[in-house]
Amino acid sequence: MKKNRQYQRKKITSLLELGDHYNRFSEYDKAIASFKLMSEAATELNDLKGLMNASEGLAIANEGKNNVGLALKHFKQFTQYKDSLFTINKTEQLDEMQTRFALDLKEKELALKDNEIALLQREQKLNISRQWLLLLSLLLVTFFWRFNIWQIAKPQQEEPPIVAAKRKFEQSPGSIDGSRA
């Protein structure tokens, strides 16, 4: 099937060249025969470009034979095929542009979602850091508060007996420091 299509395409190309050659050398009957065969092969393959070229060649050949009615008919067919090809090409281009636009839009949406996710993760890390900071601050405040309460509430420790004896001795009237006379 594929080889048959390739053969038909080559046949269309060869018939186009042959028909154009005949038209250039004013052999219009041979050109008409070539373009009719080409039109049949192009119809079989549903090849709009082949049909367009065959119609154009038939219009030129019929005009060369002074058969204006057929020339006009084939020229109209040529313009219809040409318009159809133009429409198909523009539709394909438009579809491609729409696909590219949709793809670009999706890529940008994905990038935006990735940025949102990264931002949320950073916010979550920041919130966790704030919670730890708050917890440490509370622990530190609690520690200092308890330390101050402990210092205030702690009973005054008595002096060791040696320090108390020394103080009494220093305060007594007969101490060694020369205050006795």
Backbone hydrogen bonds in HBPLUS format (Angstrom, degrees):
<---DONOR---> <-ACCEPTOR-->    atom                        ^
c    i                          cat <-CA-CA->   ^        H-A-AA   ^      H-
h    n   atom  resd res      DA  || num        DHA   H-A  angle D-A-AA Bond
n    s   type  num  typ     dist DA aas  dist angle  dist       angle   num
A0005-ARG N   A0001-MET O   3.02 MM   4  6.34 149.9  2.11 144.1 151.8     1
A0006-GLN N   A0002-LYS O   2.97 MM   4  6.28 159.3  2.01 148.4 154.1     2
A0007-TYR N   A0003-LYS O   2.82 MM   4  6.01 154.9  1.88 144.3 152.0     3
A0008-GLN N   A0004-ASN O   2.86 MM   4  6.09 158.8  1.90 146.5 152.1     4
A0009-ARG N   A0005-ARG O   2.89 MM   4  6.15 155.9  1.94 149.6 156.0     5
A0010-LYS N   A0006-GLN O   2.97 MM   4  6.21 161.5  2.00 150.2 154.9     6
A0011-LYS N   A0007-TYR O   2.83 MM   4  6.06 151.7  1.91 148.0 157.1     7
A0012-ILE N   A0008-GLN O   2.85 MM   4  6.11 153.6  1.91 147.1 153.6     8
A0013-THR N   A0009-ARG O   2.97 MM   4  6.26 162.3  2.00 150.3 154.6     9
A0014-SER N   A0010-LYS O   2.89 MM   4  6.09 160.4  1.93 148.9 154.5    10
A0015-LEU N   A0011-LYS O   2.87 MM   4  6.04 162.6  1.90 151.1 155.9    11
A0016-LEU N   A0012-ILE O   2.94 MM   4  6.10 149.7  2.03 146.0 154.3    12
A0017-GLU N   A0013-THR O   3.08 MM   4  6.35 163.2  2.11 148.7 152.4    13
A0018-LEU N   A0014-SER O   2.88 MM   4  6.10 160.6  1.92 149.8 156.0    14
A0019-GLY N   A0015-LEU O   2.79 MM   4  5.88 164.4  1.82 147.1 151.7    15
A0020-ASP N   A0016-LEU O   2.89 MM   4  6.06 163.7  1.92 151.2 155.9    16
A0021-HIS N   A0017-GLU O   2.96 MM   4  6.12 152.9  2.03 143.2 151.0    17
A0022-TYR N   A0018-LEU O   2.94 MM   4  6.28 161.5  1.97 152.9 157.3    18
A0023-ASN N   A0019-GLY O   2.91 MM   4  6.18 158.7  1.95 150.9 156.9    19
A0024-ARG N   A0020-ASP O   2.96 MM   4  6.20 155.1  2.03 147.7 154.0    20
A0025-PHE N   A0021-HIS O   3.13 MM   4  6.44 146.6  2.24 147.1 155.9    21
A0027-GLU N   A0022-TYR O   2.84 MM   5  4.88 164.4  1.87 150.4 147.7    22
A0026-SER N   A0023-ASN O   3.20 MM   3  4.98 163.5  2.23 104.6 105.7    23
A0031-ALA N   A0027-GLU O   3.05 MM   4  6.28 148.9  2.15 144.0 153.7    24
A0032-ILE N   A0028-TYR O   2.82 MM   4  6.01 156.8  1.88 149.6 154.8    25
A0033-ALA N   A0029-ASP O   3.06 MM   4  6.32 158.1  2.11 145.1 150.7    26
A0034-SER N   A0030-LYS O   2.97 MM   4  6.21 159.4  2.02 145.9 151.5    27
A0035-PHE N   A0031-ALA O   2.89 MM   4  6.11 164.8  1.91 153.8 157.9    28
A0036-LYS N   A0032-ILE O   2.90 MM   4  6.03 146.5  2.02 145.8 154.8    29
A0037-LEU N   A0033-ALA O   3.10 MM   4  6.34 161.6  2.13 148.3 152.6    30
A0038-MET N   A0034-SER O   2.90 MM   4  6.13 153.4  1.97 144.6 153.2    31
A0039-SER N   A0035-PHE O   2.83 MM   4  5.95 151.7  1.91 139.5 146.9    32
A0040-GLU N   A0036-LYS O   2.99 MM   4  6.30 153.7  2.06 147.2 153.6    33
A0041-ALA N   A0037-LEU O   3.01 MM   4  6.31 163.9  2.04 151.6 155.5    34
A0042-ALA N   A0038-MET O   2.87 MM   4  6.06 158.8  1.92 151.5 157.9    35
A0043-THR N   A0039-SER O   2.87 MM   4  5.99 149.1  1.96 143.0 151.5    36
A0044-GLU N   A0040-GLU O   3.00 MM   4  6.23 153.9  2.06 145.9 152.7    37
A0045-LEU N   A0041-ALA O   3.14 MM   4  6.44 146.0  2.26 141.7 150.1    38
A0046-ASN N   A0042-ALA O   2.82 MM   4  5.75 112.3  2.29 134.7 152.4    39
A0047-ASP N   A0042-ALA O   2.83 MM   5  4.87 166.2  1.85 144.6 148.1    40
A0046-ASN N   A0043-THR O   3.16 MM   3  4.80 144.4  2.30  91.9 102.5    41
A0051-LEU N   A0047-ASP O   2.96 MM   4  6.27 157.4  2.02 150.8 157.6    42
A0052-MET N   A0048-LEU O   2.80 MM   4  5.97 153.9  1.86 146.3 153.9    43
A0053-ASN N   A0049-LYS O   2.93 MM   4  6.18 164.0  1.96 150.6 154.1    44
A0054-ALA N   A0050-GLY O   2.89 MM   4  6.06 155.4  1.95 146.5 153.9    45
A0055-SER N   A0051-LEU O   2.93 MM   4  6.08 160.6  1.97 147.4 152.5    46
A0056-GLU N   A0052-MET O   2.97 MM   4  6.23 156.2  2.03 147.8 154.6    47
A0057-GLY N   A0053-ASN O   2.96 MM   4  6.14 161.6  1.99 147.0 151.9    48
A0058-LEU N   A0054-ALA O   2.85 MM   4  6.08 158.1  1.90 150.7 157.0    49
A0059-ALA N   A0055-SER O   2.89 MM   4  6.07 151.8  1.97 144.4 152.2    50
A0060-ILE N   A0056-GLU O   3.00 MM   4  6.30 158.1  2.05 149.7 155.2    51
A0061-ALA N   A0057-GLY O   2.92 MM   4  6.12 162.3  1.95 150.3 155.3    52
A0062-ASN N   A0058-LEU O   2.90 MM   4  5.98 166.5  1.92 149.7 153.5    53
A0063-GLU N   A0059-ALA O   2.97 MM   4  6.03 146.7  2.08 139.5 149.0    54
A0064-GLY N   A0060-ILE O   2.93 MM   4  6.16 148.4  2.03 141.7 150.7    55
A0065-LYS N   A0061-ALA O   3.01 MM   4  6.35 136.5  2.20 140.4 152.4    56
A0067-ASN N   A0062-ASN O   2.76 MM   5  5.05 160.0  1.80 166.7 160.4    57
A0066-ASN N   A0063-GLU O   2.99 MM   3  4.89 156.6  2.05 102.6 108.5    58
A0071-ALA N   A0067-ASN O   3.00 MM   4  6.17 155.0  2.06 149.4 157.4    59
A0072-LEU N   A0068-VAL O   2.84 MM   4  5.99 158.6  1.89 150.4 155.0    60
A0073-LYS N   A0069-GLY O   3.02 MM   4  6.27 157.0  2.08 143.7 150.3    61
A0074-HIS N   A0070-LEU O   2.88 MM   4  6.10 167.3  1.90 153.9 156.5    62
A0075-PHE N   A0071-ALA O   2.83 MM   4  5.98 145.5  1.95 142.6 153.4    63
A0076-LYS N   A0072-LEU O   2.88 MM   4  6.09 155.8  1.94 149.8 155.5    64
A0077-GLN N   A0073-LYS O   3.03 MM   4  6.37 156.6  2.09 145.0 151.6    65
A0078-PHE N   A0074-HIS O   2.83 MM   4  6.04 154.0  1.89 141.3 149.1    66
A0079-THR N   A0075-PHE O   2.90 MM   4  6.26 158.5  1.95 151.0 155.4    67
A0080-GLN N   A0076-LYS O   2.92 MM   4  6.19 152.7  1.99 147.8 155.8    68
A0081-TYR N   A0077-GLN O   2.88 MM   4  6.16 164.9  1.90 157.2 160.5    69
A0082-LYS N   A0078-PHE O   2.85 MM   4  6.03 158.4  1.89 149.4 156.5    70
A0083-ASP N   A0079-THR O   2.82 MM   4  5.94 159.0  1.86 144.3 150.0    71
A0084-SER N   A0080-GLN O   2.83 MM   4  6.05 155.2  1.89 146.1 153.7    72
A0085-LEU N   A0081-TYR O   2.83 MM   4  6.10 162.9  1.86 152.4 156.4    73
A0086-PHE N   A0082-LYS O   2.88 MM   4  6.10 157.7  1.93 147.1 154.0    74
A0087-THR N   A0083-ASP O   2.81 MM   4  6.03 160.3  1.85 149.6 155.0    75
A0088-ILE N   A0084-SER O   2.83 MM   4  6.07 160.9  1.87 151.2 156.8    76
A0089-ASN N   A0085-LEU O   2.84 MM   4  6.03 165.7  1.86 152.1 156.0    77
A0090-LYS N   A0086-PHE O   2.87 MM   4  6.07 163.2  1.90 151.2 156.1    78
A0091-THR N   A0087-THR O   2.81 MM   4  5.93 154.1  1.88 147.1 154.9    79
A0092-GLU N   A0088-ILE O   2.89 MM   4  6.11 158.2  1.94 149.4 155.3    80
A0093-GLN N   A0089-ASN O   2.89 MM   4  6.13 156.3  1.95 146.9 153.9    81
A0094-LEU N   A0090-LYS O   2.80 MM   4  5.98 156.8  1.86 145.6 152.3    82
A0095-ASP N   A0091-THR O   2.80 MM   4  6.02 159.8  1.84 148.9 154.7    83
A0096-GLU N   A0092-GLU O   2.86 MM   4  6.05 156.3  1.92 145.6 152.3    84
A0097-MET N   A0093-GLN O   2.85 MM   4  6.10 155.6  1.91 146.6 153.5    85
A0098-GLN N   A0094-LEU O   2.82 MM   4  6.06 158.6  1.87 151.2 157.3    86
A0099-THR N   A0095-ASP O   2.84 MM   4  6.03 154.4  1.91 146.1 153.5    87
A0100-ARG N   A0096-GLU O   2.86 MM   4  6.08 162.2  1.89 148.6 153.6    88
A0101-PHE N   A0097-MET O   2.80 MM   4  5.97 157.6  1.85 147.4 154.3    89
A0102-ALA N   A0098-GLN O   2.83 MM   4  6.00 162.1  1.86 147.0 152.1    90
A0103-LEU N   A0099-THR O   2.83 MM   4  6.02 156.9  1.88 148.7 155.7    91
A0104-ASP N   A0100-ARG O   2.79 MM   4  5.99 161.1  1.83 149.6 155.0    92
A0105-LEU N   A0101-PHE O   2.83 MM   4  6.01 156.7  1.89 148.3 155.3    93
A0106-LYS N   A0102-ALA O   2.89 MM   4  6.12 157.3  1.94 146.6 152.5    94
A0107-GLU N   A0103-LEU O   2.88 MM   4  6.13 158.4  1.92 150.1 156.2    95
A0108-LYS N   A0104-ASP O   2.89 MM   4  6.13 156.7  1.95 148.5 154.7    96
A0109-GLU N   A0105-LEU O   2.85 MM   4  6.09 153.8  1.92 147.0 154.9    97
A0110-LEU N   A0106-LYS O   2.83 MM   4  6.07 157.0  1.88 149.6 155.8    98
A0111-ALA N   A0107-GLU O   2.89 MM   4  6.12 156.3  1.95 145.2 152.1    99
A0112-LEU N   A0108-LYS O   2.86 MM   4  6.05 155.0  1.92 145.9 152.9   100
A0113-LYS N   A0109-GLU O   2.85 MM   4  6.12 156.7  1.90 148.1 154.6   101
A0114-ASP N   A0110-LEU O   2.82 MM   4  6.07 157.5  1.87 149.4 155.8   102
A0115-ASN N   A0111-ALA O   2.90 MM   4  6.15 154.0  1.97 145.5 152.6   103
A0116-GLU N   A0112-LEU O   2.86 MM   4  6.14 152.5  1.94 146.9 154.9   104
A0117-ILE N   A0113-LYS O   2.86 MM   4  6.11 158.0  1.91 151.2 156.9   105
A0118-ALA N   A0114-ASP O   2.92 MM   4  6.15 161.5  1.95 148.4 153.5   106
A0119-LEU N   A0115-ASN O   2.87 MM   4  6.07 156.4  1.92 146.2 153.0   107
A0120-LEU N   A0116-GLU O   2.85 MM   4  6.10 159.9  1.89 150.0 155.5   108
A0121-GLN N   A0117-ILE O   2.88 MM   4  6.12 154.3  1.94 149.4 156.8   109
A0122-ARG N   A0118-ALA O   2.94 MM   4  6.20 154.6  2.01 146.8 153.6   110
A0123-GLU N   A0119-LEU O   2.87 MM   4  6.13 159.8  1.91 151.5 157.3   111
A0124-GLN N   A0120-LEU O   2.88 MM   4  6.05 154.1  1.94 144.8 152.1   112
A0125-LYS N   A0121-GLN O   2.94 MM   4  6.22 158.4  1.99 147.5 152.9   113
A0126-LEU N   A0122-ARG O   2.83 MM   4  6.06 157.0  1.88 149.5 156.5   114
A0127-ASN N   A0123-GLU O   2.82 MM   4  6.05 156.8  1.87 149.3 155.5   115
A0128-ILE N   A0124-GLN O   2.94 MM   4  6.19 156.9  2.00 148.3 154.6   116
A0129-SER N   A0125-LYS O   2.88 MM   4  6.13 158.4  1.92 148.1 154.3   117
A0130-ARG N   A0126-LEU O   2.85 MM   4  6.12 155.3  1.91 148.6 155.7   118
A0131-GLN N   A0127-ASN O   2.90 MM   4  6.14 153.2  1.97 145.8 153.1   119
A0132-TRP N   A0128-ILE O   2.96 MM   4  6.26 159.1  2.00 151.5 156.6   120
A0133-LEU N   A0129-SER O   2.88 MM   4  6.10 159.1  1.92 149.0 155.4   121
A0134-LEU N   A0130-ARG O   2.84 MM   4  6.02 157.7  1.89 149.1 155.0   122
A0135-LEU N   A0131-GLN O   2.89 MM   4  6.09 159.5  1.93 148.2 154.0   123
A0136-LEU N   A0132-TRP O   2.83 MM   4  6.06 164.5  1.86 153.3 157.3   124
A0137-SER N   A0133-LEU O   2.84 MM   4  5.99 154.9  1.90 145.2 153.0   125
A0138-LEU N   A0134-LEU O   2.85 MM   4  6.09 160.0  1.89 149.9 155.1   126
A0139-LEU N   A0135-LEU O   2.90 MM   4  6.16 159.1  1.94 149.0 155.1   127
A0140-LEU N   A0136-LEU O   2.86 MM   4  6.04 158.4  1.91 148.5 154.5   128
A0141-VAL N   A0137-SER O   2.86 MM   4  6.07 164.8  1.88 153.8 157.8   129
A0142-THR N   A0138-LEU O   2.84 MM   4  5.95 161.9  1.87 148.4 154.2   130
A0143-PHE N   A0139-LEU O   2.86 MM   4  6.03 156.0  1.92 145.0 151.9   131
A0144-PHE N   A0140-LEU O   2.97 MM   4  6.25 168.9  1.98 155.1 156.7   132
A0145-TRP N   A0141-VAL O   2.83 MM   4  5.96 160.6  1.87 151.5 157.9   133
A0146-ARG N   A0142-THR O   2.89 MM   4  6.04 167.8  1.90 153.2 156.1   134
A0147-PHE N   A0143-PHE O   2.85 MM   4  6.01 153.2  1.92 147.8 156.4   135
A0148-ASN N   A0144-PHE O   2.87 MM   4  6.07 161.6  1.91 151.0 155.0   136
A0149-ILE N   A0145-TRP O   2.98 MM   4  6.21 162.7  2.01 150.4 155.4   137
A0150-TRP N   A0146-ARG O   2.84 MM   4  5.94 155.1  1.91 145.2 152.4   138
A0151-GLN N   A0147-PHE O   2.84 MM   4  6.11 151.9  1.92 145.0 153.1   139
A0152-ILE N   A0148-ASN O   2.90 MM   4  6.13 157.3  1.96 150.0 156.1   140
A0153-ALA N   A0149-ILE O   2.79 MM   4  5.83 166.0  1.81 151.5 156.3   141
A0154-LYS N   A0150-TRP O   2.89 MM   4  5.58 127.3  2.17 137.7 147.6   142
A0163-VAL N   A0160-PRO O   3.06 MM   3  5.47 115.8  2.49 109.7 124.2   143
A0164-ALA N   A0160-PRO O   3.03 MM   4  6.32 162.9  2.06 160.3 165.8   144
A0165-ALA N   A0161-PRO O   2.93 MM   4  6.03 156.5  1.99 145.0 151.1   145
A0166-LYS N   A0162-ILE O   2.91 MM   4  6.10 156.7  1.97 147.6 154.1   146
A0167-ARG N   A0163-VAL O   3.03 MM   4  6.20 160.3  2.07 147.5 152.2   147
A0168-LYS N   A0164-ALA O   3.01 MM   4  6.25 156.7  2.07 146.0 152.4   148
A0169-PHE N   A0165-ALA O   2.88 MM   4  6.06 156.7  1.93 148.2 155.2   149
A0170-GLU N   A0166-LYS O   2.91 MM   4  6.15 154.3  1.98 149.6 156.4   150
A0171-GLN N   A0167-ARG O   2.99 MM   4  6.15 142.6  2.13 141.9 152.0   151
A0172-SER N   A0168-LYS O   2.93 MM   4  6.06 125.6  2.23 141.0 154.8   152
A0172-SER N   A0169-PHE O   3.26 MM   3  5.14 139.1  2.44  91.7 102.9   153
